[in-house]
Amino acid sequence: MGGNSPCASCKLLRRRCAKDCIFAPYFPSDDPHKFAMVHKVFGASNVSKMLQELPVQQRADAVSSLVYEANARVRDPVYGCVGAISYLQNQVSQLQMQLAMAQAEIVCIQMQPAPQISLDQMVDDKSSFLHNHHFNFASSSLSTNVNICDSLNRDNIFGDIIS
């Protein structure tokens, strides 16, 4: 920035901030922690070289990436942001598996034949009937997928996930 207020980089490195300082646009003096993290992980010289090799329009994105990676490296020195990505990918896989199991259970429930009951029985015992029976409005002609329902049951599906 030059003049009155040196950028965070020049302040940390205890040098005079030149007008053409490569760090000044990306590491303002009011956020010294940002450059301190990047400097700790990558080194000021390496960051300077990286920024000089990039076109000006890509530098802000590069600095943003460097700051993110530096923060991730400080939190997890071995894996950095790859550890966070891996963790999130595992979560997505587990949730996809749970969704597939829930969808399979829905198909099984929909394929169960509707109970045959008389109108008199419904009127006489409507509260216990509504409580104890499932209504199936889907077509029961889909008998080809019965094997799926036989192999899947509620205890089996949710027991494997929870444990």
Buried (B, 14 or more C-beta within 10 A) or exposed (E): BBEEEBBBBBBBBEEEBEEEBBBBBBBBBEEBEBBBBBBEBBEBEEBBEBBEEEEEEEBEEBBEEBBBBBBBBEEBEEBBBEBBEEEEEEEEEEEEEEEEBEEBBEBBEBBEEEEEEEEEEEEEEEEEBEEEEEEBEEEEEEEEEEEEBEEBEEEEBBEEEEE
